[in-house]
Amino acid sequence: MSKRILVAVDGSDAAIEAARFAATEWPEAAVTLLHVINPAESSTGAEGGFPGAVEQWYENAHARGERVLDRAAEAVERDVETRLEVGRPTRMILEAAHGSEPVETRGADDGDGEDSEPEASGDGIPFDHVVLASRGRTGLSRMFLGSVAEGVVRRAEIPVTVVR
């Protein structure tokens, strides 16, 4: 059975490096890139009180998530699957890692501009390993914002690699 690696990506350069690390460290493994849209971010910003603001925020966050996944997939330079979820990042990474059904999946672009069908991901099969980046927050920002990497490391039931 081939290994399945889940790589959480957030658009940062560190996350791109984590994706590259996973692709080179496990060249034969199936790699899935996961981006999580955090709904807690929708209440921030100037548009929070206007009708339709949440829908507009979600559309923008979804488009940004697609761009994050596309950028990470291009940087890896091999076939990968991508997955876009909505929820709290730590929880969604753990749920995906442990085999929850995806809200939305997209396969790797097969060269004709169309996304191919995902092969193994999204069928409730747990991943064998999680890879994610650490932004290295310290002090008050870490205390108030928490650490996704730390939360995943503490609660994951599978191996986790944190790339810095």
C-alpha positions in Angstrom: 0.0 0.0 0.0 1.4 3.4 -1.0 1.8 6.1 1.5 -0.6 9.1 1.6 0.8 12.4 2.8 -1.4 15.4 3.8 0.3 18.8 3.5 -1.5 21.8 5.0 -0.8 25.0 3.0 -1.8 28.6 3.9 -0.2 30.6 1.2 3.0 31.3 3.0 6.5 30.7 1.6 7.0 28.3 4.5 4.0 26.2 3.5 5.4 26.0 -0.1 8.6 24.7 1.4 6.7 22.2 3.4 5.0 21.0 0.3 8.3 20.7 -1.6 9.8 18.8 1.4 6.9 16.3 1.4 7.1 15.7 -2.4 10.9 15.1 -2.3 11.0 13.2 1.0 8.3 10.7 -0.1 8.6 10.6 -3.9 6.4 7.6 -4.3 3.6 8.8 -2.0 0.3 10.3 -3.0 0.4 13.9 -1.8 -2.7 15.9 -1.0 -2.4 19.7 -0.4 -5.0 21.0 2.0 -6.1 24.7 2.4 -8.5 25.6 5.1 -10.8 28.7 4.9 -11.2 29.9 8.5 -14.7 31.4 9.0 -13.6 33.2 12.1 -11.8 35.6 9.8 -15.1 36.6 8.2 -16.0 38.9 11.1 -12.9 41.0 10.8 -12.6 43.9 8.3 -14.6 46.9 7.4 -17.4 45.0 5.5 -18.5 43.0 8.5 -21.8 44.8 9.1 -23.1 45.1 5.5 -25.7 42.8 4.0 -24.1 40.3 1.8 -20.7 40.8 3.4 -20.3 37.3 4.6 -21.1 35.8 1.2 -18.7 38.2 -0.5 -16.0 37.3 2.1 -16.6 33.6 1.5 -16.4 34.0 -2.3 -13.1 36.0 -1.9 -11.7 33.5 0.6 -12.7 30.6 -1.7 -10.9 32.2 -4.7 -7.9 32.9 -2.5 -7.9 29.3 -1.3 -7.9 28.1 -5.0 -5.0 30.4 -5.7 -3.1 29.1 -2.7 -3.6 25.5 -3.8 -2.7 26.2 -7.4 0.5 28.0 -6.3 1.5 25.2 -4.0 0.8 22.5 -6.6 2.9 24.4 -9.2 5.8 24.7 -6.8 5.8 20.9 -6.0 6.3 20.1 -9.7 4.6 16.7 -9.6 1.0 15.4 -9.6 -0.8 16.2 -6.3 -4.3 16.3 -5.2 -5.8 19.4 -3.6 -8.5 19.8 -1.1 -10.3 23.0 0.1 -12.1 22.9 3.4 -14.0 25.4 5.6 -13.6 25.4 9.4 -11.1 25.9 12.1 -7.6 25.1 10.7 -6.4 22.7 13.4 -9.6 20.8 13.5 -10.0 20.5 9.7 -6.4 19.3 9.3 -6.9 16.7 12.0 -10.2 15.6 10.5 -8.7 15.3 7.0 -5.7 13.5 8.3 -7.8 11.0 10.2 -10.0 10.2 7.1 -13.0 12.5 7.1 -14.8 13.0 3.8 -13.8 16.2 2.2 -16.2 19.1 1.6 -14.6 19.8 -1.7 -11.7 18.1 -3.6 -9.9 18.8 -6.9 -7.4 16.6 -8.5 -4.2 17.7 -10.1 -4.4 19.5 -13.5 -3.8 16.9 -16.1 -2.5 19.4 -18.7 -5.7 20.1 -20.5 -6.8 22.9 -18.1 -9.3 20.5 -16.4 -8.9 19.0 -13.0 -8.6 15.2 -13.0 -10.6 13.1 -10.7 -9.0 12.4 -7.3 -7.8 8.8 -7.0 -7.6 7.8 -3.4 -8.3 11.0 -1.4 -11.6 11.8 -0.1 -12.9 8.3 0.4 -12.6 8.3 4.2 -9.1 6.6 4.2 -6.8 8.2 6.8 -3.5 9.7 5.7 -0.2 8.2 6.8 1.6 11.4 7.6 0.9 15.2 8.0 3.4 17.8 6.9 2.9 21.5 7.7 4.9 24.6 8.2 5.4 26.6 11.4 5.4 30.3 11.1 7.3 30.6 14.3 5.1 33.0 16.2 6.2 33.9 19.6 5.0 36.0 22.6 1.5 37.6 22.5 0.7 36.7 18.9 1.1 33.0 19.6 -0.9 33.3 22.8 -3.8 35.1 21.2 -3.7 33.3 17.8 -2.6 29.9 18.9 -0.5 27.6 16.9 -2.0 25.4 14.3 1.2 23.3 14.1 1.3 22.8 17.8 -2.4 21.8 17.9 -1.9 19.3 15.1 1.2 17.8 16.7 -0.5 17.4 20.1 -3.6 15.8 18.8 -2.7 13.9 15.7 -2.9 10.1 15.8 -0.4 9.8 12.9 3.1 11.1 12.5 3.5 14.9 11.9 6.4 16.7 10.4 6.7 20.5 11.0 8.9 22.3 8.5 10.6 25.6 9.5 
